[in-house]
Structures are given as C-alpha cells and as structure tokens.
Amino acid sequence: MSNQTKLLDDILYQELRPWLGKNSIDQKYASKLSSVKEASTDFQFKYEINFHRPFDHKTKYYSKLILNNVKAECVRLVELIKEDNNENLIKYWLEDTLNKRIKTRLKDLGKLIKEKDYALTYIDPKKTSFELDQTHKANTF
C-alpha cells in the first residue's frame, strides 16, 4: 500500500489550489459540499485543530474536504501499521509520514502564507474588517 497524500498535494500544489482563478467562484462550491464523503474512524482522535468557522461555500467545502481527508489518511496509516507487524516497516511509515511528508508540506505552506500574505488576522472574526477583499479572505482560510 502506498503512503500518498494525493488530495492534500492537489490542494497545495496542483489543480485544487483555492487561490487559482478558476477556483475563486464561491457559488460553484455550494453543490460540491454534499459530494464530500464523511470519513469514519474506529478510534477517537486525541487532538483536534480548533480553527475559525468556515464562512462561505468555498471555505466550508475546503474545510470539510481537508478534515475528512486528514481523518482518512490517519485511518490508512493505522491500517498500514497494523497490516505489517514489522517494527522496521512501522518505523518507516511513521518516519516517512511524520518527518518527511508532513514536515515538507508544513514548510511549503509556511512559504505560501508568507508569499501571498495569508495572515490569520484576515479570517479572525474578532479582528477582521468587512472592507477586506472576500476572495483574499477565503483564500487565506
């Protein structure tokens, strides 16, 4: 079984990038929301990211898509580890996922946030202004 993060890579690097012009129209996401399948797990997550509430169709879609994909990836990683009770393989999956894939994507995400000026204050309901460009606000989310 492969240890890929295809959907998350598509969102960060490919066609699903929210800041692309073709992905900026909020209304197209209203119908897409129901197509995102809810991922289920047999275990309880110990940690949760407490993030600002999505505020339009686009941010709701991407939030649901990313959170469900992360949940599915965690389930898949647990299955990979259970599949082979080999300590070296388990170490490989954890090292590959936690120290390579996730670390690389977080660094790339940090660069993107800086380059495109996606400051979290733009989406904080207590600190944001209605004058802020709504597309930039959605892309920041």
SERO-4910 file (N, C-alpha, C, O; in steps of 0.05 Angstrom, whole numbers):
BEGIN
 pado doro    nc1    nc2    nc3   cac1   cac2   cac3    cc1    cc2    cc3    oc1    oc2    oc3
  Met    A     17    -23      0      0      0      0     18     25      0     38     26     14
  Ser    A     11     44    -15     27     68    -18     20     89      3     -2     90     13
  Asn    A     40    104     10     36    125     30     34    152     16     53    168     17
  Gln    A     13    157      2      9    182    -14    -10    201      0    -27    192     15
  Thr    A     -7    226     -5    -25    246      5    -35    262    -20    -33    286    -21
  Lys    A    -46    248    -39    -53    259    -65    -72    283    -63    -66    304    -74
  Leu    A    -94    281    -48   -113    302    -47   -100    327    -34   -103    349    -44
  Leu    A    -86    324    -12    -73    347      1    -52    359    -17    -49    383    -17
  Asp    A    -38    342    -32    -18    353    -51    -32    368    -74    -22    389    -83
  Asp    A    -55    358    -83    -70    373   -104    -80    400    -94    -80    419   -109
  Ile    A    -87    402    -68    -96    427    -57    -72    446    -54    -75    470    -58
  Leu    A    -50    436    -46    -26    453    -41    -10    460    -66      0    482    -69
  Tyr    A     -9    441    -85      9    444   -108     -4    443   -136      8    453   -155
  Gln    A    -28    432   -138    -39    427   -165    -65    442   -170    -68    465   -163
  Glu    A    -83    428   -183   -108    440   -194   -128    448   -172   -146    465   -178
  Leu    A   -127    438   -148   -146    445   -128   -137    469   -111   -150    475    -91
  Arg    A   -116    482   -119   -106    506   -103   -129    526   -102   -138    535   -123
  Pro    A   -137    534    -78   -160    552    -75   -155    580    -87   -175    594    -94
  Trp    A   -131    588    -89   -125    615    -99   -123    617   -129   -120    639   -140
  Leu    A   -126    595   -144   -127    596   -173   -153    610   -181   -174    607   -169
  Gly    A   -151    625   -203   -175    640   -213   -199    622   -217   -221    630   -210
  Lys    A   -195    599   -229   -218    581   -234   -230    570   -208   -253    560   -209
  Asn    A   -216    572   -186   -226    562   -160   -236    584   -142   -240    580   -118
  Ser    A   -240    608   -153   -247    631   -136   -277    636   -134   -286    652   -117
  Ile    A   -292    623   -151   -321    628   -151   -335    612   -129   -336    588   -129
  Asp    A   -346    627   -110   -357    615    -86   -381    597    -92   -384    576    -80
  Gln    A   -399    605   -110   -424    591   -115   -420    563   -126   -437    546   -121
  Lys    A   -398    557   -140   -394    530   -150   -389    510   -128   -392    486   -133
  Tyr    A   -382    519   -104   -377    501    -82   -402    493    -67   -401    473    -52
  Ala    A   -424    507    -70   -448    501    -56   -458    473    -63   -465    457    -46
  Ser    A   -457    466    -89   -466    439    -98   -445    418    -92   -452    394    -89
  Lys    A   -420    426    -90   -398    406    -85   -397    397    -56   -386    376    -50
  Leu    A   -408    413    -38   -406    407     -9   -417    379     -2   -405    364     13
  Ser    A   -440    373    -14   -453    347     -8   -438    323    -20   -443    300    -12
  Ser    A   -420    328    -39   -405    306    -51   -381    297    -34   -369    276    -40
  Val    A   -374    312    -14   -351    304      3   -360    283     23   -378    288     40
  Lys    A   -349    260     20   -356    237     37   -345    240     65   -321    248     68
  Glu    A   -361    235     85   -352    237    113   -335    212    119   -344    189    117
  Ala    A   -311    217    128   -293    195    136   -300    186    164   -305    202    181
  Ser    A   -299    160    168   -305    150    194   -281    134    205   -265    124    190
  Thr    A   -279    134    231   -257    120    244   -267    102    266   -289    105    276
  Asp    A   -251     82    272   -258     63    294   -245     73    320   -248     60    341
  Phe    A   -231     95    319   -217    104    343   -222    134    347   -230    148    328
  Gln    A   -217    143    371   -221    171    378   -195    186    374   -174    176    383
  Phe    A   -195    209    361   -171    225    358   -165    238    385   -183    248    399
  Lys    A   -139    239    392   -131    252    417   -129    282    414   -130    297    434
  Tyr    A   -124    292    390   -120    320    385   -139    330    363   -147    315    345
  Glu    A   -145    355    365   -163    367    346   -153    396    341   -144    410    359
  Ile    A   -153    404    316   -146    432    310   -170    449    313   -190    445    299
  Asn    A   -169    468    331   -191    487    335   -186    511    317   -169    528    323
  Phe    A   -201    512    295   -197    532    275   -222    549    272   -243    541    281
  His    A   -219    573    260   -242    590    256   -263    577    239   -256    560    222
  Arg    A   -288    584    244   -310    572    229   -310    581    200   -306    604    194
  Pro    A   -314    562    181   -316    569    153   -339    589    149   -359    587    163
  Phe    A   -336    608    130   -355    630    128   -369    632    102   -388    648     99
  Asp    A   -361    616     82   -376    616     56   -374    588     44   -362    570     56
  His    A   -386    584     21   -387    557      9   -359    546      4   -354    523      9
  Lys    A   -342    563     -6   -315    555    -13   -300    545     12   -287    524     11
  Thr    A   -300    561     33   -285    554     57   -298    529     71   -284    513     83
  Lys    A   -324    527     69   -337    503     80   -329    478     65   -323    457     77
  Tyr    A   -328    480     39   -320    458     22   -291    449     28   -286    426     33
  Tyr    A   -273    468     27   -245    461     31   -240    451     60   -224    433     64
  Ser    A   -254    463     79   -251    454    107   -260    425    110   -246    409    121
  Lys    A   -283    419     99   -294    392    100   -277    372     85   -271    350     94
  Leu    A   -268    381     61   -251    364     45   -224    357     59   -216    334     60
  Ile    A   -211    377     70   -185    373     83   -188    357    109   -173    338    113
  Leu    A   -208    364    126   -211    350    151   -218    320    146   -208    303    160
  Asn    A   -236    315    127   -243    287    121   -219    272    109   -215    249    115
  Asn    A   -203    286     93   -180    273     81   -159    266    102   -147    245    102
  Val    A   -155    285    120   -135    280    142   -144    257    159   -128    240    167
  Lys    A   -170    256    165   -181    233    181   -177    207    166   -168    187    178
  Ala    A   -183    207    140   -179    183    123   -150    174    122   -143    151    123
  Glu    A   -132    194    119   -103    188    118    -93    176    145    -77    158    145
  Cys    A   -103    186    167    -96    175    193   -105    146    195    -91    128    204
  Val    A   -130    141    186   -140    113    187   -123     95    169   -117     73    176
  Arg    A   -116    105    146    -99     90    127    -72     84    139    -61     62    135
  Leu    A    -60    103    152    -34     99    165    -36     78    187    -18     61    190
  Val    A    -57     79    203    -61     59    224    -64     31    211    -53     12    221
  Glu    A    -79     30    189    -82      4    175    -56     -6    164    -50    -30    165
  Leu    A    -40     12    153    -13      4    142      4     -8    165     18    -28    161
  Ile    A      3      5    187     19     -4    210      9    -31    220     25    -49    227
  Lys    A    -18    -34    222    -29    -60    231    -24    -82    211    -21   -105    219
  Glu    A    -24    -75    185    -21    -95    164      5   -111    167      6   -135    163
  Asp    A     26    -97    174     52   -110    177     62   -105    205     67    -83    213
  Asn    A     64   -126    220     73   -124    247    104   -124    248    116   -137    265
  Asn    A    116   -110    229    145   -109    227    154    -82    238    146    -61    228
  Glu    A    170    -83    259    179    -58    272    193    -39    253    189    -15    255
  Asn    A    210    -49    236    224    -32    217    205    -18    197    208      5    191
  Leu    A    185    -33    188    165    -22    170    148     -1    184    142     20    172
  Ile    A    141     -6    209    125     13    224    142     39    227    131     61    224
  Lys    A    167     36    234    185     60    237    186     75    210    186    100    210
  Tyr    A    188     60    188    189     73    162    164     89    157    166    112    149
  Trp    A    140     77    161    115     91    155    113    117    172    105    138    163
  Leu    A    120    114    198    118    138    215    139    159    207    132    183    206
  Glu    A    163    151    202    184    169    193    177    183    167    179    207    165
  Asp    A    168    167    148    160    178    122    137    197    124    138    219    111
  Thr    A    117    191    140     94    208    142     99    232    159     95    255    151
  Leu    A    109    228    184    111    250    203    135    268    197    133    292    199
  Asn    A    158    256    192    182    272    189    189    281    161    205    299    157
  Lys    A    177    268    141    183    276    113    159    290    101    160    314     95
  Arg    A    137    276     97    114    287     82    101    310     97     98    332     85
  Ile    A     94    306    122     80    328    136     98    352    140     90    374    137
  Lys    A    123    347    148    142    368    153    147    385    127    148    409    128
  Thr    A    150    371    104    154    385     79    130    402     72    133    425     63
  Arg    A    106    391     75     82    406     68     78    430     86     69    451     77
  Leu    A     85    427    112     82    449    130    102    472    123     95    495    125
  Lys    A    126    464    115    146    485    106    135    499     81    137    523     79
  Asp    A    125    483     62    115    495     37     91    513     43     88    534     31
  Leu    A     74    504     62     51    520     69     59    546     82     47    567     77
  Gly    A     80    545     99     91    570    111    101    589     91     96    613     93
  Lys    A    115    579     70    125    597     49    101    609     34    102    633     28
  Leu    A     81    593     28     58    603     13     43    625     29     35    645     18
  Ile    A     40    620     55     26    640     72     41    667     72     29    688     70
  Lys    A     67    665     73     84    690     72     83    703     45     79    728     43
  Glu    A     86    688     23     86    699     -4     60    712    -11     60    734    -24
  Lys    A     38    700     -4     12    710    -12     -2    727      9    -25    736      5
  Asp    A     12    733     31      1    749     53    -26    738     63    -46    752     64
  Tyr    A    -25    712     71    -49    699     82    -47    699    113    -45    678    125
  Ala    A    -48    723    125    -46    725    154    -72    716    167    -94    722    157
  Leu    A    -70    702    189    -94    692    203   -112    714    213   -136    710    217
  Thr    A   -101    738    217   -118    760    226   -140    767    205   -160    778    212
  Tyr    A   -135    759    180   -156    764    159   -181    747    163   -202    755    153
  Ile    A   -178    725    177   -202    707    180   -211    706    209   -231    692    214
  Asp    A   -198    720    227   -207    720    255   -231    739    256   -229    763    251
  Pro    A   -254    728    263   -279    744    263   -277    768    282   -291    788    278
  Lys    A   -260    767    303   -258    789    322   -239    811    312   -241    834    321
  Lys    A   -222    804    292   -202    824    283   -205    832    254   -192    851    246
  Thr    A   -222    818    239   -223    824    210   -242    848    205   -258    856    221
  Ser    A   -239    859    181   -255    881    172   -272    872    148   -263    856    132
  Phe    A   -296    883    146   -313    877    123   -302    888     98   -310    880     76
  Glu    A   -284    907    100   -272    920     77   -252    902     63   -244    907     40
  Leu    A   -243    881     77   -223    863     65   -235    848     41   -257    839     42
  Asp    A   -219    845     20   -227    831     -4   -236    803      5   -221    787     16
  Gln    A   -261    796     -2   -272    770      6   -258    746     -7   -256    725      6
  Thr    A   -248    749    -31   -233    728    -44   -207    723    -29   -199    700    -25
  His    A   -193    744    -22   -168    741     -7   -173    728     20   -158    712     30
  Lys    A   -195    736     32   -203    725     58   -208    695     56   -199    680     72
  Ala    A   -223    687     35   -229    659     31   -204    643     25   -201    621     34
  Asn    A   -186    654      8   -161    641      2   -143    638     27   -129    618     30
  Thr    A   -144    658     44   -129    657     69   -139    634     86   -123    619     98
  Phe    A   -165    630     87   -177    609    103   -166    582     93   -174    561    103
***
